[in-house]
Each structure stands twice: as C-alpha cells, then as structure tokens.
Amino acid sequence: MDMPMSSAVPDWLTPVAWTYITMSLVCVAFIASDIYLLRRRHLSVATELVWITSALYLGPLAIAAYLRHGRADLTTAANAADSTGEAESTAVAVLPGGGASAVAHLIAVPLVVAVGWTIAGLAMWPMMLLIAVLAVVMLAIYERVASSGQFAGRRRGISIGAAVAAAFITVAAFDVGMVGWMLLLHFNDLMPPVDEGTFWFLMQMGVIVGLSTGYPAVQWLLRRHRTVVVPERAGSTGT
C-alpha cells in the first residue's frame, strides 16, 4: 500500500496490533480444533469455514459467538435455534460476508503488491476492487452451497443468479464501511505499509466496520426472504 513519507500511525499501535493478530490466530486454531479435532462437525463445511474465518477479524469475540451460536448440545440445538431473536440471527448471518472479506484481503493485498498493480498511481484502488470481486465470488459460493442439502432442508440449492445477487448486495453494503475506513486511513496518513502488523490490524478493524454497514442489508435480505443463509448451530437441521 502506498504511503506518504511521514506517517501519523502512533508507535503504541504496533504492540497492540501484534497482540490482537496473535490472539486472532489462536482463536482460529481453537475453533478449527474444536470442529475437526474434537469432531464437533457441522452439517455444512461452508458453515465450518465461516466460523473459523470469523476469528480472523473478531479475535476473542469470535470464540464467544461460536460457543453461543456455532456449538450447541445436539439435544438442545434445534430448540435453541428457534429461540434466537431477529437481531441475533442477523448478527450471525453477517459473518459469512466478514469471512469472505477477511480471506479476500489475504489474497488480494499480496497479489496486488507482487504484480505492482496501481490505478492513478495508488495500489489501494486495485486492492479495493480485487477484494470486492473476490468477496462476491466467495460469498456467492457460500450461499449456493450452504442453501442446499440437509443443512437448509432443500433438495437443491438456490440459483446461481440469486446467490450472486445476494452476495453483491451484501458486499456493496459491507464496502460502504470497509472502503470508507480505508479512505479515512489513507487521507489521514494512517495507512501503514502492507508488511507491517499495524496494516493488517487496521484491516481487521475495517472488516468489523464493514459488518456494521452490512448488517442492515443482511437484515433486509432476511426479511424479504432473499438468500442469506444463517450459519447453523452444530447439530441443527435448519436456520
């Protein structure tokens, strides 16, 4: 990421960034181990990946969300899912978009830097573009896969067009926050180089900001009975 000669990023942010990044990786390992080593499998691999990738940006908060919504006793999961309120359902349903964005950052940022791709002299613009495209593709695949089979109680998944439309709407709303955050950092000389931990920490915070702007879109899609699949609890048979 292009950066001016003088940066306004405070020195104290570096240890904070590395602490949070380390905690996030530990949380990723915890959720992955709980699912695959302790065999608390979900009915959809796509949903398992949503819970794992949620820790990439939520850190310890992902553990709390996973224990409450992702891992439930097999005998009580269905009843617990029925009692989940609208706000909680939407909060969980927005996680796939966050995971798609987090993974898209891990792919797009190094790729753009490696090829030296710039628009108007800045690497930030192609990064934003590629992240958005990758996020739409991954989220559409998730919607397509997670809406089919035993998980959603359907004989077949939703159409590709419906999955892409839902993914596009979600990512567009998500990017209001994410892109706004990146622009705010850039124009205030707060965007560190991509090889510094502070950059990735600030991108984690950007994904969380994106969750807040993506929330209303996901809520609208759920209310309109459009395609946004809520990650199921372990052992549940529907959303």
Disulfide bonds with the S-S distance in Angstrom:
none
